[in-house]
Amino acid sequence: MADEPQGRGEAKLIEHLVGSVLSSIVKAQGLAASQLVDMVEKVGFEPPTPGVPRKARTFTFDFFRTEVDPATNQIVRNKVTASVPLLTLINLPSISIQEATIDMDLQLVAHEPGAKSQDPLNLWVVPARKQLVRTPEQALALDAAGTIKLHVVMRQESPLGLDKIQSLLDSGSEESPSPQPATTPVVLPNP
């Protein structure tokens, strides 16, 4: 269709106009998810080795734990080594579009029947013009006649994959007694 005399651009099929906006939102969400996957791979896992399963990077540290020795019923301090998956210690940048609201004011400029008799009408639209009406009290902007007000809300379900990974990583924390020299454990006096 040719340019409109009002200078509002070329008329477009309404489904192309709305579809391109929705498609852009989906692409933005995909880009954010892709960046999250890249970070998880780079930060959370050791570099891949051919033929060997990937291994999660861990933060390992030693600490002393005060416990009761079941054999002697004495309070002892044991050295323990803890290993925690690194991804459980950092906040992952899980930016996501939970909801997008699209409002458009469009003016219908043409319509034609669909290719098949059961197809809906093809609606050709341009951005709607506003008609300014002044009153003694204030200036008001009113819509021009023949406009289509379109309000679309997209909602995304919460991503379950990230929750599953987080629960797997949380269960991957482990503690083990550190190898101790052949000396006897330190015995603390009973209070």
N, C-alpha and C positions, 0 to 999 in steps of 0.2 A: 504494500500500500504506500502511497505517496505521503510526503510530509504534510502535516495538517497546517492550514493557514494560520492558526493561532501560535505556531512555533513551538508546539509541545512534542515534537519528535515523531518518529514513525510509529504507526499503530502496530501493535503486537497481539498475537493470540494470547488470551488471558492465561491459558495453561502454561505457555512458554515463560511468561513473565513471572508467575507464581512459582513454577517449577525451577527456574534458575535461582531464585532466592533460596528455596528449600534445599536445592542441591549445594549451594555455597555453604550453608550451615552444616550439612552432612560432611562436606569436604574439610571444613575447619575442625570438626570433631575428629575426623580421621587423622588429620595432621597432629593434633594434640595427643591422640592415642599412640601414634607412631613414635613421637618424641618420648613418651613414657616408656615404651618398650625398649627404645635405644638406651635410655638411662638405666633401666633395670638390667639390661644385658651388660653394659659397661661397668656399672658400679657393683652390681650384685653377684656377678659370676666371674670365676677365673677365666682367662683366655682359653678358647677351645683347643683341644688336642685331638688330632684324628684318631678315631677308634676308642676314645675314652669319654665316658659320660661327663657332662658339664658338672662342675662342682661350685657350690655357693661359696662366696667369700665370707669369711667369718672374722669376728673380732674376738680374739682369745686373750684371756687375762687370768692371773693367779690371785687368789685371796685366801685369807685364813678364816676358817669357820670354827666357832666354839660349839662343841657337841659333847654329849655324854657317851663315853666309851662303854658299850654294852658288856664287855668282858669284865671291866673293873669297877663300873659304875662311877667313874671319876670324870670330871669335866676336863676335856682336852681340846687343844687347838690343832686342827688339821688343815694342811695346805690343800686347796682345791683349785683345779683349773676349770674355768668356764669358757665355753665357746658359744657365741651367739651369731646367727646370720646377720651380716652387715645391713641388709635391707630392712631388718626389723628396728634398727636404731635411727633411721633417717626418715624424714617426711618425703614421700614420693610426690612429685609435682603432677598430681592427677587433676589437671584443669579439665573440666568438662562442661559442656553446654547442657545444663539440666532442663532449661526451658527457653524457648525463643518465641517471641511474640512479633508478628508481622502485621502491620496495619498499612493498607494502601487505599487511596481514593483514586478510582479509575473512572474514566468516562467512556461509555460504550459509543463507538463510532460506526461500527458495522457488525453485521452478523450474516452467517450463511449456513445452510444445512450441512450436516456432517457427510462424510463420504458414503456412508451406508444409511439406510433409512432409520435404523435403530440407534445410530450415533447421535450424541447431543449436538446442539448448535455450536458452530465455531464463533466465538465472540472476539471481536477486534476492539482493543481498548488503547487509550492514551492516558497519561496522568491527568487527573481532573483539575480544572481551574477553579479557583475560589472567586466568588462574586462578593465584592465589598459593599456593604450597605451601611450608611451612616445614619445615626439617630441623634437627636439633640443631646442625649446623655453620653453616648459613647459610640465608637466604631465597632461594628460586628462583622466577622467574616462568615458568609453563608456559602454552602456548597452550590455549585451550578447544577442545573437540572440534568438528569440522565446519568448521575454518577453511581458507581458501584462501590460500596464500602466493604472492604475485605478485611477480615480479622482472622488470622490463623495462629494457633498456638501449637507448638511442637513440644512434647515432653519426652524425656529419656528415662528409661528405667535405670536404677543404680547398677553400675557394672559389677557383676558377680565375680568375674575373673580375678580382679584385684583382691577381693575379700578372700577368695580361695587360696591365692598365693600367700597372702598375709597369714592365714591360719596354718598353712603348711610350714611356713618359715618359723612361726611362733612355736610349733611343736618340734622344730629342729634344734632348739637350744639344748645344750647338754652340759653336765658337770661330771668331772671325774677326779678321783683322788690323785694328787700329784705323787710321783714316785718320791718316796722319802728315804733318807739314809737309814742305815741299820740301827740308829740310835732310838731310844725310847721316846714316845711323844711327851711333849711338855704337859705336865699335870698342874692344873690350877687348884688352889685350895678351895674346899667347899665353903660357901658362905655360911 
